[in-house]
Amino acid sequence: MTAQSYTIKPRPNKRQHQNTPLGALFNKYDISLSRVEHWLASRGASVSSRKTVSKLIRHELSAEYSAELNPLIADAMREYMLSLDVSHSEIDAELSAVFTEGEYKPMSTKRIELTDAELDWFGLKHDPFAEFPRHADEVFISPELQRIIDRVKDAIKYPAFISVTGDIGSGKTVIRAMIEDYCATQPNVKVIWPEFFDMGRISPIQIAHAILRHFEVARIPRSTEAVGDLVKRTLERQFQSGNRVTLAFDECHRMSDAALSSLKNFFEMGSGGFQRWLSVMLFGQRVFDARLEDQKFRELNERIIPNPMPDFQAYSADYMRFRLKRANAPDDLFDADAVKLISGHATTPLQLGNIANKALRLTRDDFAEKQVVGQAIKEKMFFENRTASPFAKRRGA
């Protein structure tokens, strides 16, 4: 089914959906319950009413039923957004922020790796862009990125509530790796990374249990109040022992409303005076920043220090040269026009690596050359228009 085959024209929503990640996505694109119900029915799902869709938005369906419906909705949303001329990278970023890897397959963010034959052709020691850094020396750090890393380190040492947000492939995982390496050298730093199968269903009590398990508390009480008191006493003992504790979350954009709102209470645990016993650190995609604008998160939003990943294009050419040098690439592997063309069309390190590797593959397969020439690849490769789409202008982007 193509995007053009949709015939249903629901009336504009009189009420906004609940501000869960899926609800926020539907609100942004003015998607009604009846439209979603039509999408699901047309794809063979057994949906009895719009109430089912509403429960899905609110995380009230079983995990099994949600796992059946989410891939179908992700597929329908992708087709719908394509019909509105939303770019592939924007679609990938927004849908990957809402759906899991198994529910939505990105169109343009899958990493492209060079084959051994291609590496030999260009005289490369390894793929310049596909390998994740093995240690800090292999990480390109711009001044803007260094400032974010320093802020995160400060938040770990001196209690703070911060977020680091960015698109898929923007480098958040690299920052986390660097922070974990740093913490490994600091004996008095304790960072707790609670891991949950479904971030959309976690509760405040599960977070409290994760803290207690981290410090190997043998007996966890059943009463919610008793658990809260035990968490406070545990954190106070850590503080009095000179330890600094940080509660950190990856994929924070997927967290349930209840869990997200509860972080304010965890952060404010302390002596009642100026001493706080816990820092809170959140990593997630940019949709998280927009979600915090909802009135229900006002108190949380006022406490978080936001750290959006810096504009990659400001240093993309330098990043490209750095990665090529690490792979012992010839200085003239890409001519100046190719470097400008590739770096100018990449908004994340992942995108740049994919474009550069596509250009290398094309240069070998179509031209049998050992240098990537900008003019040649421009004629053969599709480069996404980086200007705002008409749809983006209509929705006030």
PyMOL commands that set and color helices and strands:
alter all, ss='L'
color gray80, all
select helices_A, chain A and resi 3-5+21-28+33-42+50-57+63-83+88-98+116-122+136-138+143-157+172-184+199-201+204-214+224-240+252-254+257-267+287-291+295-303+312-314+316-326+336-344+349-367+374-380+390-394
alter helices_A, ss='H'
color red, helices_A
select strands_A, chain A and resi 161-165+189-192+244-249+278-284+305-308
alter strands_A, ss='S'
color yellow, strands_A
deselect
rebuild
show_as cartoon
